[in-house]
Amino acid sequence: MAARILITGGRGNLGTKLAAHLRSHGYSDIIAFDKAEGADLSGDISIYDEAWAQGFAGVDCVFHFAAAGAPTEVWEDVLPMNIIGTQNVLKAMKRHAPGARMVFASTNHVMGGYRFRQGPVTEAMPPAPFTPYGVSKLIGEQLCRAYVAEGHGSAIALRIGYCQVGENIPGPHMHMGSWGQQMWLSNRDMVAAMQGALDAADPGFAILNLTSNNPGMRWDLSEARRVIGYVPQDGHDLVMTPEVADDDARSRAGVLHSWQALVDLKPWLGF
């Protein structure tokens, strides 16, 4: 309970929800790190600066949520925040919080290429991102893997599903058709998983899927249960509307008939 916790993106959607949960469970030493006004620690992770890096001193766990977050982001957006920014956060941890745990907010978009395939999606399958956002998060996972391999601490990369701002009510208004609805992650399940990642015995390095228990969804959650004790309490039944069906059809046609920037990243990412 005496843990000192730092949350990058601490004024954002996930950060504010997690901070509220932690405070309600007796944690008081929480540092919200953000560019936004009102943060406990202010700075831009895309530019390493000891002025903010020193704020990591004595931290036991870093929840790294800060990112260019939209799946439609272009390389010019994701490179500084998601790749260089993650490198800089890890650099600050190495210098000022030796042995700290990294909980990295990755994304299900790392596996977006499996959208129109069959069968369960597990963490052991080859990554299949097809957007700059998905690729940037895959690179972030590998930076965390290197952090652990170099002996600096432990790291858990959570491939977070669709957790909307605010009350996070699921339904056909969500983007990405049926795939988006079946990636839904409730607020309650999200903070429970983060708590599990904080409390877990030393996992070394782990990559875990993270959605709610949505009927018909293909995300295998067994590894998350094993490593962090994650048992989702919520679930959403797919609501199929003409608009959702049309989104699925258009997206499937794009995957099947359009050029995709699908790159086999396995050789240079060390899989």
C-alpha positions as CSV (number, residue, x, y, z in Angstrom):
1,M,0.0,0.0,0.0
2,A,3.0,2.3,0.4
3,A,3.7,2.2,-3.3
4,R,4.6,5.4,-5.1
5,I,2.8,5.5,-8.4
6,L,3.3,7.7,-11.4
7,I,0.7,7.9,-14.2
8,T,1.8,9.4,-17.6
9,G,-1.2,10.8,-19.3
10,G,-2.5,11.3,-15.8
11,R,-5.1,13.8,-16.8
12,G,-6.5,11.7,-19.6
13,N,-9.3,9.1,-19.9
14,L,-7.5,6.1,-18.4
15,G,-5.3,8.1,-16.1
16,T,-8.1,10.0,-14.3
17,K,-10.1,6.8,-13.9
18,L,-7.2,4.8,-12.5
19,A,-6.1,7.6,-10.1
20,A,-9.7,7.8,-8.7
21,H,-9.7,4.0,-8.2
22,L,-6.3,4.0,-6.5
23,R,-7.2,6.9,-4.1
24,S,-10.5,5.1,-3.2
25,H,-8.4,2.1,-2.2
26,G,-6.0,3.9,0.1
27,Y,-3.2,4.9,-2.2
28,S,-2.1,8.5,-1.6
29,D,1.3,8.8,-3.3
30,I,0.1,9.2,-6.9
31,I,1.8,11.5,-9.4
32,A,-0.3,12.5,-12.4
33,F,2.2,13.4,-15.2
34,D,0.7,15.2,-18.1
35,K,1.1,18.2,-20.5
36,A,-2.4,19.3,-19.4
37,E,-3.1,21.9,-16.8
38,G,-3.5,20.7,-13.3
39,A,-1.0,17.8,-13.5
40,D,1.2,17.1,-10.5
41,L,4.2,16.8,-12.8
42,S,4.2,18.7,-16.1
43,G,6.2,17.9,-19.2
44,D,6.4,16.6,-22.8
45,I,7.6,13.0,-23.0
46,S,8.5,13.4,-26.6
47,I,11.5,15.6,-25.4
48,Y,13.6,14.1,-22.7
49,D,14.2,16.7,-19.9
50,E,15.7,16.1,-16.5
51,A,13.2,18.8,-15.2
52,W,10.4,16.2,-15.5
53,A,12.5,13.0,-15.4
54,Q,13.5,13.8,-11.8
55,G,9.9,13.5,-10.9
56,F,10.3,9.8,-11.3
57,A,12.5,9.5,-8.3
58,G,11.5,6.8,-5.9
59,V,8.6,5.6,-8.0
60,D,7.6,1.9,-7.6
61,C,5.3,1.6,-10.6
62,V,4.7,3.7,-13.8
63,F,1.5,3.4,-15.7
64,H,2.4,4.7,-19.1
65,F,-0.8,5.9,-20.7
66,A,0.4,9.1,-22.5
67,A,0.2,8.6,-26.3
68,A,-1.2,9.8,-29.5
69,G,-4.2,7.7,-29.0
70,A,-6.4,7.6,-32.1
71,P,-6.1,4.6,-34.4
72,T,-6.2,6.9,-37.4
73,E,-3.0,8.8,-36.3
74,V,-0.3,9.2,-38.9
75,W,3.4,8.6,-38.5
76,E,4.1,12.3,-37.8
77,D,1.9,12.0,-34.7
78,V,2.8,8.6,-33.3
79,L,6.6,8.8,-33.7
80,P,7.3,11.5,-31.1
81,M,4.7,10.5,-28.5
82,N,4.4,6.7,-28.8
83,I,7.9,5.7,-29.8
84,I,10.3,8.4,-28.7
85,G,8.1,9.2,-25.7
86,T,8.1,5.6,-24.5
87,Q,11.9,5.5,-24.9
88,N,12.1,8.7,-22.8
89,V,9.8,7.4,-20.1
90,L,11.9,4.2,-19.8
91,K,15.1,6.3,-19.7
92,A,13.7,8.3,-16.8
93,M,12.8,5.1,-15.0
94,K,16.3,3.7,-15.5
95,R,17.9,6.9,-14.2
96,H,15.6,7.8,-11.3
97,A,13.4,4.7,-10.4
98,P,15.7,1.6,-10.7
99,G,13.7,-1.6,-10.4
100,A,10.4,0.1,-11.0
101,R,7.6,-1.8,-12.8
102,M,6.3,-0.5,-16.1
103,V,2.6,-1.1,-16.9
104,F,2.4,-0.1,-20.6
105,A,-0.9,0.8,-22.3
106,S,-0.6,-1.1,-25.5
107,T,-3.6,-1.8,-27.7
108,N,-5.6,-4.5,-29.4
109,H,-4.8,-2.7,-32.6
110,V,-1.5,-4.5,-32.5
111,M,-3.6,-7.5,-33.7
112,G,-5.9,-5.6,-36.0
113,G,-5.0,-7.7,-39.0
114,Y,-6.9,-10.6,-37.4
115,R,-10.2,-8.7,-37.5
116,F,-11.7,-10.8,-40.4
117,R,-10.0,-14.1,-39.6
118,Q,-11.4,-16.9,-37.5
119,G,-10.6,-18.3,-34.1
120,P,-9.2,-16.9,-30.9
121,V,-6.7,-14.1,-30.7
122,T,-3.9,-14.9,-28.3
123,E,-0.8,-13.1,-27.2
124,A,1.4,-15.8,-28.7
125,M,0.2,-15.2,-32.2
126,P,2.4,-13.1,-34.6
127,P,1.5,-9.4,-34.3
128,A,-0.5,-8.0,-37.2
129,P,-0.8,-4.2,-37.0
130,F,-1.9,-2.3,-40.1
131,T,-1.9,1.3,-38.9
132,P,0.9,3.5,-37.7
133,Y,-0.8,3.6,-34.3
134,G,-0.8,-0.2,-34.0
135,V,2.8,-0.4,-35.2
136,S,3.9,2.3,-32.7
137,K,2.4,0.3,-29.8
138,L,4.0,-2.9,-31.0
139,I,7.4,-1.1,-30.9
140,G,6.5,0.2,-27.4
141,E,6.0,-3.4,-26.3
142,Q,9.4,-4.3,-27.5
143,L,11.0,-1.3,-25.8
144,C,9.4,-2.7,-22.6
145,R,10.8,-6.1,-23.3
146,A,14.3,-4.7,-23.7
147,Y,13.9,-2.8,-20.4
148,V,13.3,-6.1,-18.6
149,A,16.0,-8.0,-20.6
150,E,18.5,-5.4,-19.5
151,G,17.7,-6.0,-15.9
152,H,16.1,-2.7,-15.0
153,G,12.7,-4.0,-13.7
154,S,9.5,-5.7,-14.7
155,A,7.0,-4.7,-17.3
156,I,3.5,-5.7,-18.3
157,A,2.1,-4.6,-21.7
158,L,-1.7,-4.6,-21.7
159,R,-3.4,-4.7,-25.1
160,I,-6.2,-2.5,-24.0
161,G,-9.6,-2.8,-25.7
162,Y,-12.2,-0.1,-26.3
163,C,-12.5,2.0,-23.2
164,Q,-14.5,5.2,-24.0
165,V,-14.2,8.5,-22.3
166,G,-16.6,9.1,-19.4
167,E,-19.3,6.6,-18.5
168,N,-18.1,4.3,-21.3
169,I,-21.5,2.9,-22.3
170,P,-21.2,0.3,-25.0
171,G,-23.4,0.1,-28.1
172,P,-23.6,0.4,-31.9
173,H,-22.4,4.0,-31.8
174,M,-18.9,2.6,-31.2
175,H,-16.4,2.8,-34.1
176,M,-15.1,-0.3,-36.0
177,G,-18.4,-2.1,-36.3
178,S,-18.9,-5.4,-34.5
179,W,-15.1,-5.6,-33.9
180,G,-15.2,-2.4,-31.9
181,Q,-18.1,-3.5,-29.7
182,Q,-16.5,-6.8,-29.0
183,M,-13.3,-5.0,-27.9
184,W,-15.2,-3.1,-25.2
185,L,-13.5,-2.8,-21.9
186,S,-15.6,-1.4,-19.0
187,N,-14.3,1.1,-16.6
188,R,-14.6,-1.4,-13.7
189,D,-12.7,-4.1,-15.6
190,M,-10.0,-1.6,-16.7
191,V,-9.1,-0.4,-13.2
192,A,-9.3,-4.0,-11.8
193,A,-6.7,-5.1,-14.4
194,M,-4.5,-2.1,-13.6
195,Q,-4.7,-3.0,-9.9
196,G,-3.8,-6.6,-10.8
197,A,-0.8,-5.4,-12.8
198,L,0.3,-3.4,-9.8
199,D,-0.1,-6.2,-7.3
200,A,1.2,-9.1,-9.4
201,A,4.3,-11.0,-8.3
202,D,7.3,-10.3,-10.5
203,P,6.1,-11.2,-14.1
204,G,9.4,-10.4,-15.8
205,F,7.9,-9.3,-19.0
206,A,4.3,-10.1,-20.1
207,I,1.9,-9.1,-22.9
208,L,-1.7,-9.5,-22.0
209,N,-5.0,-9.1,-23.8
210,L,-7.5,-6.9,-22.0
211,T,-11.2,-6.6,-22.8
212,S,-14.4,-7.2,-20.9
213,N,-16.2,-10.6,-21.1
214,N,-18.1,-9.8,-24.3
215,P,-20.1,-12.7,-25.6
216,G,-18.7,-13.8,-29.0
217,M,-15.5,-11.9,-28.7
218,R,-12.3,-13.6,-29.8
219,W,-9.8,-12.2,-27.4
220,D,-8.2,-14.9,-25.2
221,L,-8.0,-13.7,-21.6
222,S,-6.5,-16.8,-20.0
223,E,-3.0,-15.3,-19.8
224,A,-4.3,-12.2,-18.1
225,R,-6.0,-14.3,-15.6
226,R,-2.9,-16.3,-14.9
227,V,-0.5,-13.4,-14.7
228,I,-2.5,-10.7,-13.0
229,G,-5.6,-12.5,-11.7
230,Y,-7.9,-10.7,-14.2
231,V,-11.5,-12.0,-14.2
232,P,-13.7,-9.5,-16.0
233,Q,-17.0,-8.6,-14.3
234,D,-18.7,-6.9,-17.2
235,G,-19.7,-7.8,-20.8
236,H,-21.6,-6.4,-23.7
237,D,-23.8,-8.3,-26.2
238,L,-23.2,-7.2,-29.7
239,V,-25.9,-4.9,-31.1
240,M,-26.1,-5.4,-34.8
241,T,-27.6,-2.5,-36.8
242,P,-27.6,-1.7,-40.5
243,E,-24.9,0.8,-39.8
244,V,-22.7,-1.7,-38.0
245,A,-23.2,-4.3,-40.7
246,D,-22.3,-1.7,-43.3
247,D,-19.1,-0.8,-41.4
248,D,-18.1,-4.5,-41.3
249,A,-18.8,-4.9,-45.0
250,R,-16.8,-1.8,-46.0
251,S,-13.9,-2.7,-43.7
252,R,-13.8,-6.3,-44.9
253,A,-13.7,-5.1,-48.5
254,G,-10.9,-2.7,-47.7
255,V,-8.9,-5.5,-46.1
256,L,-9.4,-7.9,-48.9
257,H,-9.0,-5.6,-51.9
258,S,-6.9,-2.6,-50.9
259,W,-3.2,-2.2,-50.4
260,Q,-2.3,-2.6,-46.7
261,A,0.8,-1.5,-44.9
262,L,1.2,-4.9,-43.3
263,V,4.8,-5.5,-42.6
264,D,6.3,-8.7,-41.2
265,L,8.0,-7.2,-38.2
266,K,9.1,-10.5,-36.6
267,P,12.7,-10.6,-37.7
268,W,13.7,-7.1,-36.5
269,L,11.6,-7.2,-33.3
270,G,13.1,-10.4,-32.1
271,F,10.1,-12.8,-32.2
